């Protein structure tokens, strides 16, 4: 073999291993019975680059190849399955939930509105020498003959007269406690001691005196009336509620009238009441005439107080039915009707007022009693005219039972 081989000097001749690797790039490919050497790859006439080899400790590496990135996966689009139609039962339940929610919202709004409209002008806390608190709760319910809110024509139709100012037409103490409810009427002509007082409008001071109970209201308004009742009964009044003629009529009409039954024909020219024996649904005007008339009552004013108790209990029963209280559209006109002439104490809230109605309703359902303060003489002759004299012994016993929230054993008045 010559000193030169394929253009390479003998001095630069590669090792045998490197030669073998480089010549391995050429393959003998048989062509029609002959063997022809062809370069496997590369440019013709240019020697193929030898593979990497080791020279002593030096290593020659092949060029780094950049990996081909894998294709990103195609995102999968999930489609919602079509909603199944609601069953009839589920539709009814959903409708009921929406309806109840709307009613609660409406009733809550009406409740808040009505509570802010209460006329809280009576401050029970400023009355001097009040009796100590007793057990249970005592409400003083007053029906006044105020004509406020009535037009001249309405006064004629209702036969209320044209007297100005406010006077008491009925007074009741409603006691609630652990032994049920007791509704006790105080005749407006009751002969009592009126404590001394200062009249704010004139600045004149009045000494204690004997007079009819309704005179206390005429001279000193609700404050003096409460003081007089507390002094003569020993009962601490916790809440005060007063309603005038106009409000009374409107409330009765708002609840759709009140059903009352009478055991005889009643015709009273002064109040305008004309009822035949039997049951009737009284509207506002007839109801006012019914609770005011006394000329046709055998017991006079005592008979009238019994009619007032009977009617107010029936009115509360009608106004406090679940259908009215749970339905704001029915309850709202009822509550609003009485707000124009309703006067309460400063601590009275709508919740207390509803408790009052519930207690009055309980009287008609048997969970309570209706009675008058025990009377010794219904026609006591006085300097102020005929008055009602209490039975002091029985009255004190009754007041003690109410103050201590004990069962009442005083016999109710006979019809």
Long-range contacts (C-beta under 8 A, 24 or more apart in sequence): 6-47, 14-50, 17-53, 18-50, 18-53, 21-50, 21-51, 21-53, 22-47, 22-48, 22-50, 22-51, 103-326, 103-327, 103-328, 106-328, 106-329, 107-326, 107-328, 107-331, 109-328, 110-328, 110-331, 110-332, 110-335, 111-350, 114-332, 114-335, 114-336, 114-339, 114-350, 115-349, 115-350, 117-336, 117-339, 118-339, 118-342, 118-344, 118-348, 118-349, 118-350, 118-353, 119-339, 119-342, 119-343, 119-344, 120-344, 120-345, 120-346, 120-347, 120-348, 121-222, 121-343, 122-222, 122-223, 122-226, 122-240, 122-242, 122-343, 122-344, 122-345, 122-346, 123-223, 123-345, 123-346, 124-226, 124-237, 124-238, 124-239, 124-240, 124-345, 124-346, 124-347, 125-346, 126-223, 127-223, 127-226, 127-227, 127-230, 128-227, 129-195, 129-227, 129-231, 130-230, 130-236, 131-230, 131-234, 131-235, 131-236, 131-403, 132-236, 133-236, 133-238, 134-235, 134-236, 134-402, 134-403, 134-404, 134-405, 135-177, 135-178, 135-403, 135-404, 135-405, 136-175, 136-176, 136-177, 136-178, 136-402, 136-405, 137-175, 137-176, 137-177, 137-238, 137-239, 137-355, 138-173, 138-174, 138-175, 138-235, 138-236, 138-237, 138-238, 138-239, 138-402, 139-173, 139-174, 139-175, 139-176, 139-237, 139-238, 139-239, 139-240, 139-241, 139-356, 139-359, 140-171, 140-172, 140-173, 140-225, 140-226, 140-229, 140-237, 140-239, 140-240, 140-241, 141-170, 141-171, 141-172, 141-173, 141-174, 141-241, 141-242, 141-312, 141-356, 142-168, 142-170, 142-171, 142-217, 142-222, 142-225, 142-240, 142-241, 142-242, 142-243, 143-168, 143-169, 143-170, 143-171, 143-242, 143-243, 143-244, 143-248, 143-291, 143-308, 144-168, 144-169, 144-217, 144-242, 144-243, 144-244, 144-245, 144-341, 145-169, 145-244, 145-245, 146-244, 146-245, 146-246, 146-341, 147-244, 147-245, 147-246, 148-244, 148-246, 148-340, 148-341, 149-244, 149-246, 149-247, 149-340, 149-341, 150-245, 150-246, 154-246, 157-285, 158-245, 158-249, 158-272, 158-285, 158-288, 158-289, 159-270, 159-271, 159-272, 159-289, 160-245, 160-288, 165-218, 166-217, 166-221, 166-244, 167-214, 167-217, 167-218, 168-213, 168-214, 168-217, 168-218, 168-225, 169-291, 169-292, 170-291, 170-304, 170-305, 170-308, 171-213, 171-214, 171-225, 171-229, 172-305, 172-308, 172-309, 172-312, 173-229, 173-233, 173-235, 173-237, 173-402, 174-356, 174-359, 174-360, 175-235, 175-402, 175-405, 176-355, 176-359, 177-405, 178-405, 179-405, 179-406, 179-407, 179-408, 180-362, 180-367, 180-368, 180-369, 181-359, 181-360, 181-362, 181-363, 181-367, 181-368, 181-369, 182-368, 182-369, 182-371, 182-402, 182-408, 183-309, 183-312, 183-313, 183-360, 183-363, 183-368, 183-369, 183-370, 183-371, 184-371, 184-372, 184-373, 184-398, 184-402, 185-305, 185-306, 185-308, 185-309, 185-370, 185-371, 185-372, 185-373, 186-213, 186-229, 186-373, 187-213, 187-301, 187-302, 187-305, 187-372, 187-373, 187-375, 187-388, 188-212, 188-213, 188-214, 188-301, 189-213, 189-214, 189-301, 189-386, 189-387, 189-388, 190-373, 190-387, 190-388, 190-390, 191-380, 191-382, 191-387, 191-388, 191-389, 191-390, 192-216, 192-228, 192-232, 193-228, 193-231, 193-232, 194-219, 194-224, 194-228, 195-224, 195-227, 195-228, 195-231, 197-224, 197-227, 210-382, 211-384, 212-384, 212-385, 212-387, 215-384, 222-343, 233-395, 233-399, 234-396, 234-399, 234-400, 234-403, 235-399, 235-402, 235-403, 236-403, 239-344, 239-345, 239-347, 239-348, 239-352, 239-356, 240-343, 240-344, 240-345, 240-348, 241-342, 241-343, 241-344, 241-348, 241-353, 241-356, 242-342, 242-343, 242-344, 243-338, 243-341, 243-342, 243-343, 244-341, 245-288, 245-341, 246-340, 246-341, 247-337, 247-338, 247-339, 247-340, 247-341, 247-342, 248-284, 248-287, 248-288, 248-291, 248-338, 248-341, 249-284, 249-285, 249-287, 249-288, 250-284, 250-337, 250-338, 250-340, 251-284, 251-315, 251-319, 251-334, 251-337, 251-338, 252-282, 252-283, 252-284, 252-287, 252-288, 252-315, 253-283, 253-284, 253-337, 254-333, 254-334, 254-336, 254-337, 254-338, 255-315, 255-318, 255-319, 255-324, 255-334, 256-281, 256-318, 257-281, 257-282, 257-283, 257-284, 257-287, 258-282, 258-287, 258-311, 258-314, 258-315, 258-318, 259-314, 259-318, 260-287, 260-290, 260-310, 260-311, 260-314, 266-290, 266-293, 266-296, 267-296, 268-293, 268-295, 268-296, 270-295, 282-311, 287-311, 287-315, 299-378, 299-413, 300-378, 301-378, 301-388, 302-372, 302-375, 302-378, 302-388, 302-413, 305-372, 306-370, 306-372, 306-413, 306-415, 309-363, 309-370, 310-370, 312-360, 313-360, 313-361, 313-363, 313-364, 313-370, 314-364, 315-360, 316-357, 316-358, 316-360, 316-361, 316-363, 316-364, 317-360, 317-361, 317-364, 317-365, 319-357, 320-354, 320-357, 320-358, 320-360, 320-361, 325-354, 369-408, 369-412, 370-412, 371-408, 371-410, 371-411, 371-412, 371-413, 372-413, 373-398, 374-398, 374-410
